[in-house]
Amino acid sequence: MSAQKTNQFSIGMIVLLASVALNGALAGVIIAKKTNPVPSSKQQMQTPRGVNFSAPADPRRVLRHLSPERRRDVLKKAMKAVPSKDRQQFRKLRAALGQAEKAVFEAARAENYNPETLSTALGDLSAARGKLGQASDVLLANIWEELTQEERTAALEAMRRQNQRQQKGQQRRRQKRQD
């Protein structure tokens, strides 16, 4: 009888220790998530000047502050620096992104909702964004090269102001949710 009680006591101690270890691991995960939040899907990089460059980069964002004539001129020169086959590829990538976005909305709105279809569509959208982001980076580098120093400074300042407006909007939305 004594051996059976010792056996039950040992099993009970093992279960207790396993439970404590599991609770400790769970608490560690929760604390880690609270102290080190996962970066957003946009993978933003904060620069010292307060400008966020999000992936994929949007060349139009850099050109937004220019006059329409100057914008066309810079974009035309930057596109000429991109080889012809890559320009055609850029257009195809933009079209593929539009199709991928449409597929996600259709999968989400489908009467016969299928999580696998939505998951596949989201994966395709992510891949299309990545490919377009790489092409946009090349174009962005060409655009940056075409700008004067004053235009680059103005572009950074305009992007900084836009980011500040976005951050204030996000803070207001968070505040409304908390109220």
C-alpha positions as YAML, in Angstrom:
chain: A
units: angstrom
residues:
- id: 1
  name: MET
  ca: [0.00, 0.00, 0.00]
- id: 2
  name: SER
  ca: [2.84, 2.34, 0.84]
- id: 3
  name: ALA
  ca: [4.44, 1.83, -2.61]
- id: 4
  name: GLN
  ca: [1.14, 2.71, -4.29]
- id: 5
  name: LYS
  ca: [0.83, 5.95, -2.29]
- id: 6
  name: THR
  ca: [4.42, 6.86, -3.21]
- id: 7
  name: ASN
  ca: [3.65, 6.19, -6.87]
- id: 8
  name: GLN
  ca: [0.52, 8.39, -6.73]
- id: 9
  name: PHE
  ca: [2.50, 11.08, -4.90]
- id: 10
  name: SER
  ca: [5.22, 10.99, -7.61]
- id: 11
  name: ILE
  ca: [2.69, 11.26, -10.41]
- id: 12
  name: GLY
  ca: [0.96, 14.12, -8.60]
- id: 13
  name: MET
  ca: [4.27, 15.98, -8.19]
- id: 14
  name: ILE
  ca: [5.11, 15.50, -11.88]
- id: 15
  name: VAL
  ca: [1.68, 16.85, -12.91]
- id: 16
  name: LEU
  ca: [2.08, 19.79, -10.52]
- id: 17
  name: LEU
  ca: [5.56, 20.63, -11.81]
- id: 18
  name: ALA
  ca: [4.40, 20.35, -15.43]
- id: 19
  name: SER
  ca: [1.47, 22.66, -14.68]
- id: 20
  name: VAL
  ca: [3.74, 25.25, -13.04]
- id: 21
  name: ALA
  ca: [6.17, 25.06, -15.97]
- id: 22
  name: LEU
  ca: [3.36, 25.48, -18.51]
- id: 23
  name: ASN
  ca: [1.92, 28.45, -16.62]
- id: 24
  name: GLY
  ca: [5.38, 30.03, -16.44]
- id: 25
  name: ALA
  ca: [5.90, 29.59, -20.18]
- id: 26
  name: LEU
  ca: [2.48, 31.05, -20.92]
- id: 27
  name: ALA
  ca: [3.16, 34.04, -18.66]
- id: 28
  name: GLY
  ca: [6.50, 34.56, -20.42]
- id: 29
  name: VAL
  ca: [4.84, 34.58, -23.84]
- id: 30
  name: ILE
  ca: [2.22, 37.08, -22.69]
- id: 31
  name: ILE
  ca: [4.83, 39.37, -21.14]
- id: 32
  name: ALA
  ca: [7.02, 39.16, -24.25]
- id: 33
  name: LYS
  ca: [4.10, 40.08, -26.51]
- id: 34
  name: LYS
  ca: [3.17, 43.04, -24.31]
- id: 35
  name: THR
  ca: [6.71, 44.40, -24.07]
- id: 36
  name: ASN
  ca: [7.79, 43.64, -27.67]
- id: 37
  name: PRO
  ca: [4.78, 44.01, -29.97]
- id: 38
  name: VAL
  ca: [4.98, 42.29, -33.35]
- id: 39
  name: PRO
  ca: [5.73, 44.81, -36.13]
- id: 40
  name: SER
  ca: [2.90, 45.56, -38.53]
- id: 41
  name: SER
  ca: [2.66, 43.88, -41.89]
- id: 42
  name: LYS
  ca: [3.93, 47.05, -43.52]
- id: 43
  name: GLN
  ca: [7.31, 46.58, -41.85]
- id: 44
  name: GLN
  ca: [7.95, 50.26, -41.25]
- id: 45
  name: MET
  ca: [11.42, 51.66, -40.72]
- id: 46
  name: GLN
  ca: [11.61, 54.82, -38.61]
- id: 47
  name: THR
  ca: [14.28, 57.27, -39.74]
- id: 48
  name: PRO
  ca: [15.79, 59.95, -37.50]
- id: 49
  name: ARG
  ca: [13.72, 62.63, -39.27]
- id: 50
  name: GLY
  ca: [10.44, 60.89, -38.46]
- id: 51
  name: VAL
  ca: [9.74, 59.59, -41.96]
- id: 52
  name: ASN
  ca: [8.38, 56.09, -42.34]
- id: 53
  name: PHE
  ca: [9.34, 54.24, -45.49]
- id: 54
  name: SER
  ca: [6.82, 51.46, -45.84]
- id: 55
  name: ALA
  ca: [7.20, 48.40, -47.99]
- id: 56
  name: PRO
  ca: [6.22, 48.39, -50.78]
- id: 57
  name: ALA
  ca: [7.41, 51.92, -51.40]
- id: 58
  name: ASP
  ca: [5.02, 54.10, -53.36]
- id: 59
  name: PRO
  ca: [6.88, 56.31, -55.84]
- id: 60
  name: ARG
  ca: [3.82, 58.58, -56.08]
- id: 61
  name: ARG
  ca: [4.31, 59.44, -52.42]
- id: 62
  name: VAL
  ca: [7.71, 60.95, -53.18]
- id: 63
  name: LEU
  ca: [6.38, 62.91, -56.15]
- id: 64
  name: ARG
  ca: [3.20, 64.19, -54.53]
- id: 65
  name: HIS
  ca: [4.67, 67.54, -53.48]
- id: 66
  name: LEU
  ca: [5.91, 68.42, -57.01]
- id: 67
  name: SER
  ca: [4.00, 70.39, -59.62]
- id: 68
  name: PRO
  ca: [2.19, 68.20, -62.19]
- id: 69
  name: GLU
  ca: [4.65, 69.18, -64.93]
- id: 70
  name: ARG
  ca: [7.72, 68.42, -62.83]
- id: 71
  name: ARG
  ca: [6.13, 65.19, -61.59]
- id: 72
  name: ARG
  ca: [5.59, 63.99, -65.18]
- id: 73
  name: ASP
  ca: [9.12, 64.98, -66.15]
- id: 74
  name: VAL
  ca: [10.75, 63.17, -63.22]
- id: 75
  name: LEU
  ca: [8.61, 60.07, -63.65]
- id: 76
  name: LYS
  ca: [9.28, 59.98, -67.39]
- id: 77
  name: LYS
  ca: [13.06, 60.18, -66.87]
- id: 78
  name: ALA
  ca: [12.97, 57.63, -64.07]
- id: 79
  name: MET
  ca: [10.95, 55.20, -66.20]
- id: 80
  name: LYS
  ca: [13.37, 55.64, -69.12]
- id: 81
  name: ALA
  ca: [16.14, 54.44, -66.81]
- id: 82
  name: VAL
  ca: [14.16, 51.23, -66.27]
- id: 83
  name: PRO
  ca: [14.71, 48.71, -69.10]
- id: 84
  name: SER
  ca: [11.73, 48.23, -71.43]
- id: 85
  name: LYS
  ca: [11.07, 44.64, -70.37]
- id: 86
  name: ASP
  ca: [11.02, 45.73, -66.72]
- id: 87
  name: ARG
  ca: [8.53, 48.54, -67.51]
- id: 88
  name: GLN
  ca: [6.20, 45.99, -69.06]
- id: 89
  name: GLN
  ca: [6.73, 43.77, -66.04]
- id: 90
  name: PHE
  ca: [5.86, 46.69, -63.74]
- id: 91
  name: ARG
  ca: [2.50, 47.14, -65.47]
- id: 92
  name: LYS
  ca: [1.83, 43.40, -65.21]
- id: 93
  name: LEU
  ca: [2.69, 43.47, -61.50]
- id: 94
  name: ARG
  ca: [0.27, 46.34, -60.89]
- id: 95
  name: ALA
  ca: [-2.45, 44.44, -62.75]
- id: 96
  name: ALA
  ca: [-1.66, 41.26, -60.78]
- id: 97
  name: LEU
  ca: [-1.95, 43.22, -57.53]
- id: 98
  name: GLY
  ca: [-5.37, 44.51, -58.58]
- id: 99
  name: GLN
  ca: [-6.51, 40.99, -59.47]
- id: 100
  name: ALA
  ca: [-5.19, 39.63, -56.17]
- id: 101
  name: GLU
  ca: [-7.05, 42.33, -54.20]
- id: 102
  name: LYS
  ca: [-10.23, 41.54, -56.13]
- id: 103
  name: ALA
  ca: [-9.81, 37.81, -55.38]
- id: 104
  name: VAL
  ca: [-9.49, 38.52, -51.64]
- id: 105
  name: PHE
  ca: [-12.69, 40.59, -51.59]
- id: 106
  name: GLU
  ca: [-14.55, 37.98, -53.64]
- id: 107
  name: ALA
  ca: [-13.38, 35.18, -51.31]
- id: 108
  name: ALA
  ca: [-14.41, 37.18, -48.25]
- id: 109
  name: ARG
  ca: [-17.84, 38.04, -49.69]
- id: 110
  name: ALA
  ca: [-18.60, 34.61, -51.13]
- id: 111
  name: GLU
  ca: [-21.93, 33.12, -50.17]
- id: 112
  name: ASN
  ca: [-20.24, 29.75, -49.64]
- id: 113
  name: TYR
  ca: [-17.36, 31.10, -47.57]
- id: 114
  name: ASN
  ca: [-14.31, 28.86, -47.67]
- id: 115
  name: PRO
  ca: [-11.41, 29.72, -45.33]
- id: 116
  name: GLU
  ca: [-8.93, 27.90, -47.59]
- id: 117
  name: THR
  ca: [-9.93, 30.04, -50.58]
- id: 118
  name: LEU
  ca: [-9.51, 33.22, -48.56]
- id: 119
  name: SER
  ca: [-6.16, 32.03, -47.20]
- id: 120
  name: THR
  ca: [-4.93, 31.26, -50.72]
- id: 121
  name: ALA
  ca: [-6.15, 34.65, -51.98]
- id: 122
  name: LEU
  ca: [-4.40, 36.43, -49.11]
- id: 123
  name: GLY
  ca: [-1.18, 34.54, -49.86]
- id: 124
  name: ASP
  ca: [-1.41, 35.58, -53.51]
- id: 125
  name: LEU
  ca: [-2.02, 39.18, -52.46]
- id: 126
  name: SER
  ca: [1.02, 39.14, -50.20]
- id: 127
  name: ALA
  ca: [3.18, 37.71, -52.99]
- id: 128
  name: ALA
  ca: [1.90, 40.32, -55.47]
- id: 129
  name: ARG
  ca: [2.66, 43.13, -53.00]
- id: 130
  name: GLY
  ca: [6.18, 41.79, -52.49]
- id: 131
  name: LYS
  ca: [6.92, 41.60, -56.21]
- id: 132
  name: LEU
  ca: [5.48, 45.05, -56.85]
- id: 133
  name: GLY
  ca: [7.44, 46.39, -53.88]
- id: 134
  name: GLN
  ca: [10.72, 45.18, -55.38]
- id: 135
  name: ALA
  ca: [9.91, 46.80, -58.72]
- id: 136
  name: SER
  ca: [8.82, 49.99, -56.94]
- id: 137
  name: ASP
  ca: [12.11, 50.14, -55.07]
- id: 138
  name: VAL
  ca: [14.04, 50.26, -58.36]
- id: 139
  name: LEU
  ca: [11.76, 52.98, -59.70]
- id: 140
  name: LEU
  ca: [11.97, 54.88, -56.41]
- id: 141
  name: ALA
  ca: [15.77, 54.88, -56.59]
- id: 142
  name: ASN
  ca: [15.59, 56.26, -60.15]
- id: 143
  name: ILE
  ca: [13.12, 58.95, -59.09]
- id: 144
  name: TRP
  ca: [15.29, 59.96, -56.13]
- id: 145
  name: GLU
  ca: [18.22, 60.31, -58.50]
- id: 146
  name: GLU
  ca: [16.24, 62.68, -60.75]
- id: 147
  name: LEU
  ca: [15.24, 65.01, -57.91]
- id: 148
  name: THR
  ca: [17.27, 68.03, -56.91]
- id: 149
  name: GLN
  ca: [18.50, 68.33, -53.32]
- id: 150
  name: GLU
  ca: [15.76, 70.86, -52.55]
- id: 151
  name: GLU
  ca: [13.10, 68.53, -53.99]
- id: 152
  name: ARG
  ca: [14.43, 65.59, -51.95]
- id: 153
  name: THR
  ca: [14.34, 67.71, -48.79]
- id: 154
  name: ALA
  ca: [10.80, 68.86, -49.60]
- id: 155
  name: ALA
  ca: [9.73, 65.25, -50.30]
- id: 156
  name: LEU
  ca: [11.08, 64.07, -46.95]
- id: 157
  name: GLU
  ca: [9.35, 66.94, -45.17]
- id: 158
  name: ALA
  ca: [6.04, 66.21, -46.93]
- id: 159
  name: MET
  ca: [6.34, 62.52, -46.04]
- id: 160
  name: ARG
  ca: [7.13, 63.41, -42.42]
- id: 161
  name: ARG
  ca: [4.02, 65.61, -42.18]
- id: 162
  name: GLN
  ca: [1.88, 62.91, -43.76]
- id: 163
  name: ASN
  ca: [3.18, 60.35, -41.26]
- id: 164
  name: GLN
  ca: [2.41, 62.69, -38.38]
- id: 165
  name: ARG
  ca: [-1.17, 63.10, -39.63]
- id: 166
  name: GLN
  ca: [-1.53, 59.32, -39.94]
- id: 167
  name: GLN
  ca: [-0.15, 58.76, -36.43]
- id: 168
  name: LYS
  ca: [-2.51, 61.36, -34.96]
- id: 169
  name: GLY
  ca: [-5.43, 59.67, -36.72]
- id: 170
  name: GLN
  ca: [-4.37, 56.29, -35.35]
- id: 171
  name: GLN
  ca: [-4.10, 57.75, -31.85]
- id: 172
  name: ARG
  ca: [-7.61, 59.25, -32.14]
- id: 173
  name: ARG
  ca: [-9.03, 55.91, -33.30]
- id: 174
  name: ARG
  ca: [-7.32, 54.08, -30.43]
- id: 175
  name: GLN
  ca: [-8.65, 56.66, -27.97]
- id: 176
  name: LYS
  ca: [-12.20, 56.24, -29.31]
- id: 177
  name: ARG
  ca: [-11.94, 52.46, -28.91]
- id: 178
  name: GLN
  ca: [-10.79, 52.85, -25.30]
- id: 179
  name: ASP
  ca: [-13.64, 55.26, -24.44]
...
